[in-house]
Amino acid sequence: MTTLPFKESERYTLGVELELQVLNSRDYNLTGAAADLLAVLERAPHPGDIKPEITEGMIEISTSIQNGYAGLLTELTGIRDAMVKQAERLNLGIAGGGAHPFQKWHDQRIFDAQRYKHIHDLYGYLAKQFTVFGQHIHIGCDSGDTAVRLLHLFSRYIPHFIALSASSPFFQGADTAFASSRLNNVSAFPLAGHMPLMEDWAEFTDYFEHMRELQVVESMKDFYWDIRPKPEFGTIEVRVCDTPLTIERAAALATYARALARFLLEESPLEPSADVYRVYGYNRFLACRFGLDAEIIDPYERRKRLLAEDIGYTLGRVARFAEDEEGATALLRFREVAAARRSDSVLLRERLAQSKSLSDVVRWAADQWMRG
Amino acid sequence: MDLSFLPDFPLRLGNLVVIALILLAGLACGELFRRVLLLPRISGYALAGLLLGPGTFGLLDRDMLGDAHLMLDIALGLILFELGSRLDWQWFRRNRWLFASSVAEIALSFGFIFAVFALFGLPWLQAAIAAAIGTATGAPVLLLVIHDQRADGPLTDRAVNLTALNNVFSVVAVTMLLALLHLEYRPRVTELLMHPVYLLVGSALLGYLASVALVLLARWLGKREDLQFILLVAMVLLTVGVAKALQLSMLVSLLALGVMSRNRDSQRHLMPVEFGPTAQALFVVLFVISGAAVTLADLTAGAWVGLAYVVARLLGKLVGVMLFARPSGLRAHKAALLTLTLMPMSATAVVMVETTARFYPEFGGQLASVVLSAVLILELTAPLMVQLALRGAGETHPEAQWR
């Protein structure tokens, strides 16, 4: 039982990780410059943390523990600005977006670190195909039991986060017809999907120990679930979001997750249910494929609902849980995005229609990220 | 019996046979280098040139080489165009230390080579011309290795940008020094200034006009790689031809064409240059011919000074790059690798030596031998250096072959 202690943290505290694209400024393809960028960033003061990712054209930023939208955005701005300054010295572009529109997976080089080499050895081409860019949102939980409960309640809302963050319509040089193609790459991993329905932390610990004895996993990192508990942080980690095109959108997604968590735990409008997981995979696909236009199945009401309307309705109910003025405004803006069905994916497709060049689309995306 | 249907003997082999010979010798030597010596093919091409050339076995004489010059012009033109289109002014503006390291690298390699010649007691003006030729990195070798290894990354970009600048400097400096040399023999002060100005402004203007046409036509053609390649070859040939007719600098015109078409093309109508199999054949000709420019006589006359030239050049570039490596955001070991990528000398240097010798035969003789020996030493070794550097920096494609 004590093998997997859950660090108690303050409820609803926030942390964000963002995987970003490192681009050359010639044709805006991914470029293997993460190590050089990290080297110059080591000597430049910046908030948060900046780390390598599995391939050399990726870099990950993460914030410290935050309490609301304003603080989160301030920290993200600080990290972004420091990174952009160094990237410009090295003639690199940085962009959000869940997938690079035209990189070729076999062009990617695995970052020189033991863990990534191991993943490449184990998963073969899946490792390089994993050159996709997500936002992870951590929500603080005061116990393992809270984490397990919150995780199962949250599963009903996974399509919201997919559709609101969707920014990977293009992959390997082609339009995928998906709003978020990125999750298809995650799904290829054997331990992807959702955590099985459990009662509490004790049951989860048993499950984890069992999987470890069977040698399916070595650590929690081996689960590629959409939401997974992170006992060493004392959080649950929502992993379905594409990295949005702007830091404002990233902060707004985190704010929505936090407000939703408060709503679900404090008002208990729903109870965890196996029904959620019966429709889970299909809803997840619909949200990836059609984005805000998806018609998902509401497992509690047992009927179809337009995702954009479901989001608008939920945003309305959770708005009062926003921690600060700026957060409330950000949620309001999300309602407009949902109502107008204008996700980042839609903007990217519009840009392509204008310029007819994926290279130009990435240049524009880098502009959104670097100059806000 | 009338045997007039038979050809006259000895046979006069036309330029088709010459080009075939160049290609076959290049292929054979390149493959031998790759398979037996485990060295890059490019080095083999140069050796083929040396062996076939007028100075050695003499299978290719100067007239025959002249016939193949058309292919060399296209090949060099494509290379210089690409060099220009990869030059990124914005980067030098955003990172002034990068510009500083470019200036240092140029100044020190110039200074060190000049010092070596001064040490050997050569006339200073000629020493300066040889030093100015030596500041330029051989773009054909650099870009070909980059393409061959499908290299991409910050070191690759730096190498290309520094190379573009040191090539521009080299052309300008050689032109001005030639004008000075001119002054020494036929004193007329205005030429000292007028010639470089005519050359630079005229070539830039030509490059500009060609870039306008290129981008407009590319837009009209649409994104068709095959069609755009034809267009590019045409525009490159046009630029080379007009530059020659107007006695402008082919190098500056083509660089300008590259730089300006990239900058004018905000909608990205131009597709990136892919050197397909056809272009590869042109590059074989390029390297064989530049190898043929060197003779064994040059080598025996200039080898030791040539070696000193190479070492001085290496040291100059090394110190120059190292000096501002850190402030420009480059780690020390990467700076050392960057120096290796700047080492090649090739066709452009040969062209400059030939131009100089044509205008001023006084320059020929030993000095030309020294520079050409250096070119040969580097044609044999620099491809390997560039390849090692790009590999060492981890910027070659995961599937690129070692040789």
Boltz contact constraints between the chains, C-beta under 6 A:
constraints:
  - contact:
      token1: [A, 27]
      token2: [B, 272]
      max_distance: 6.0
  - contact:
      token1: [A, 31]
      token2: [B, 152]
      max_distance: 6.0
  - contact:
      token1: [A, 31]
      token2: [B, 153]
      max_distance: 6.0
  - contact:
      token1: [A, 32]
      token2: [B, 153]
      max_distance: 6.0
  - contact:
      token1: [A, 33]
      token2: [B, 153]
      max_distance: 6.0
  - contact:
      token1: [A, 33]
      token2: [B, 154]
      max_distance: 6.0
  - contact:
      token1: [A, 36]
      token2: [B, 154]
      max_distance: 6.0
  - contact:
      token1: [A, 39]
      token2: [B, 331]
      max_distance: 6.0
  - contact:
      token1: [A, 40]
      token2: [B, 329]
      max_distance: 6.0
  - contact:
      token1: [A, 88]
      token2: [B, 94]
      max_distance: 6.0
  - contact:
      token1: [A, 89]
      token2: [B, 95]
      max_distance: 6.0
  - contact:
      token1: [A, 89]
      token2: [B, 329]
      max_distance: 6.0
  - contact:
      token1: [A, 90]
      token2: [B, 154]
      max_distance: 6.0
  - contact:
      token1: [A, 90]
      token2: [B, 329]
      max_distance: 6.0
  - contact:
      token1: [A, 91]
      token2: [B, 91]
      max_distance: 6.0
  - contact:
      token1: [A, 109]
      token2: [B, 398]
      max_distance: 6.0
  - contact:
      token1: [A, 357]
      token2: [B, 268]
      max_distance: 6.0
  - contact:
      token1: [A, 359]
      token2: [B, 268]
      max_distance: 6.0
  - contact:
      token1: [A, 360]
      token2: [B, 268]
      max_distance: 6.0
